[in-house]
Amino acid sequence: VQLQASGGGLVQPGGSLRLSCAASGFNSHYYDIGWFRQAPGKEREGVALISSSSGSSGGTETYYADSVKDRFTISRDDAKKTSTLEMRILKPEDTAVYYCAAARIPPVFLATKWYVRQVYDYWGQGTQVTVSS
């Protein structure tokens, strides 16, 4: 089982980055994919989640931390077993190591559990994002 996050780097304030998460070794189609970040000296925090599309509706739900809402967009491509986090209007406070993770969260608990680290089964190794002029 592996989750590989990539795409981090150094970007100026106001700039954009696209992070990717590649899954292998398990059927990620059935998993919710979350992105977390951890800044130096701070707790790891949930950034965004996209739910599995394996439910009866075939659609997905997305959730975002208030601090990134309207700036970040999460998506997934189950055919490629990837998730993407598009980050725009980046701020210095977005500087952190970004991780992707996979979980199977009962739909009724998505809204209240998606940002809880303990519900995630698999984690990637992280990619550094630095926003600085």
C-alpha positions as CSV (number, residue, x, y, z in Angstrom):
1,V,0.0,0.0,0.0
2,Q,1.4,3.3,-1.0
3,L,0.4,7.0,-1.3
4,Q,2.9,9.2,-3.1
5,A,2.4,13.0,-2.7
6,S,4.3,15.2,-5.1
7,G,4.3,18.7,-6.6
8,G,5.5,20.8,-3.7
9,G,8.0,23.6,-4.1
10,L,8.8,27.2,-3.5
11,V,6.2,29.7,-4.7
12,Q,5.7,33.5,-4.2
13,P,2.7,34.8,-2.3
14,G,-0.3,35.0,-4.6
15,G,1.1,32.1,-6.7
16,S,-0.3,28.7,-7.4
17,L,0.8,25.0,-7.0
18,R,-0.8,21.7,-7.9
19,L,-0.2,18.8,-5.6
20,S,-0.7,15.2,-6.8
21,C,-1.3,12.0,-4.8
22,A,-0.8,8.7,-6.5
23,A,-2.3,5.5,-4.8
24,S,-1.1,2.0,-5.3
25,G,-1.5,-1.4,-3.7
26,F,-5.1,-0.9,-2.7
27,N,-8.4,-0.1,-4.4
28,S,-8.4,3.6,-3.8
29,H,-11.8,3.9,-5.6
30,Y,-13.5,2.8,-2.3
31,Y,-11.6,5.3,-0.2
32,D,-12.0,8.9,0.7
33,I,-8.9,10.9,0.0
34,G,-7.8,13.7,2.4
35,W,-5.1,16.3,2.3
36,F,-3.4,17.4,5.5
37,R,-0.6,19.8,6.2
38,Q,1.8,20.3,9.1
39,A,3.7,23.5,9.6
40,P,6.8,23.6,11.9
41,G,5.8,23.5,15.5
42,K,2.1,23.0,14.7
43,E,-0.3,20.1,14.7
44,R,-1.1,18.3,11.5
45,E,-4.4,19.8,10.2
46,G,-7.0,18.8,7.7
47,V,-7.0,20.8,4.5
48,A,-9.5,19.1,2.2
49,L,-11.2,15.8,1.5
50,I,-13.0,14.3,-1.5
51,S,-15.2,11.4,-0.8
52,S,-15.2,8.1,-2.6
53,S,-17.4,7.9,-5.7
54,S,-18.3,4.3,-4.9
55,G,-21.6,5.2,-3.3
56,S,-25.1,4.6,-4.8
57,S,-25.1,8.1,-6.3
58,G,-21.8,7.8,-8.0
59,G,-20.9,11.3,-7.0
60,T,-18.4,12.8,-4.6
61,E,-18.5,15.3,-1.7
62,T,-15.8,17.7,-0.9
63,Y,-14.9,19.4,2.3
64,Y,-12.4,22.2,3.0
65,A,-10.8,23.9,6.0
66,D,-12.1,27.4,6.4
67,S,-8.6,28.8,5.9
68,V,-8.3,27.4,2.3
69,K,-11.9,27.5,1.2
70,D,-12.3,29.3,-2.2
71,R,-8.6,29.1,-2.8
72,F,-7.9,25.3,-2.9
73,T,-9.7,22.7,-5.0
74,I,-9.6,19.0,-4.5
75,S,-10.3,16.4,-7.2
76,R,-9.8,12.8,-8.0
77,D,-9.3,10.6,-11.0
78,D,-10.2,7.0,-10.1
79,A,-9.0,5.7,-13.5
80,K,-5.6,7.0,-12.8
81,K,-5.8,6.4,-9.0
82,T,-4.8,10.0,-8.3
83,S,-6.0,12.9,-6.3
84,T,-5.1,16.5,-7.0
85,L,-5.0,19.6,-4.8
86,E,-5.0,22.8,-6.7
87,M,-3.8,25.6,-4.6
88,R,-4.3,29.3,-5.6
89,I,-3.6,32.7,-4.1
90,L,-1.1,31.0,-1.8
91,K,-0.1,32.8,1.4
92,P,3.0,32.5,3.6
93,E,0.8,30.7,6.2
94,D,0.2,27.9,3.7
95,T,3.8,26.9,4.2
96,A,3.8,23.3,5.4
97,V,4.5,19.7,4.6
98,Y,1.4,18.5,2.8
99,Y,0.3,14.9,3.1
100,C,-2.4,12.8,1.4
101,A,-4.2,10.1,3.2
102,A,-6.9,7.5,2.6
103,A,-9.9,6.6,4.8
104,R,-13.2,4.8,4.6
105,I,-15.5,7.2,6.5
106,P,-19.2,6.3,6.8
107,P,-21.0,9.0,4.8
108,V,-23.0,10.1,7.8
109,F,-19.8,11.0,9.5
110,L,-18.0,12.7,6.6
111,A,-18.7,16.3,7.7
112,T,-17.6,15.8,11.3
113,K,-14.7,13.3,10.9
114,W,-12.9,14.2,7.6
115,Y,-10.3,16.3,9.4
116,V,-9.6,13.7,12.2
117,R,-6.2,12.1,11.6
118,Q,-7.1,8.9,13.4
119,V,-9.8,7.9,10.9
120,Y,-7.2,7.6,8.1
121,D,-5.8,4.2,7.3
122,Y,-3.0,5.1,4.9
123,W,-0.7,8.1,4.6
124,G,1.7,9.4,2.1
125,Q,5.2,10.7,2.9
126,G,4.5,14.4,2.4
127,T,5.7,17.1,0.1
128,Q,7.0,20.5,1.2
129,V,5.2,23.7,0.1
130,T,7.0,27.0,0.9
131,V,5.3,30.3,0.2
132,S,7.8,33.1,0.4
133,S,9.1,36.1,-1.5
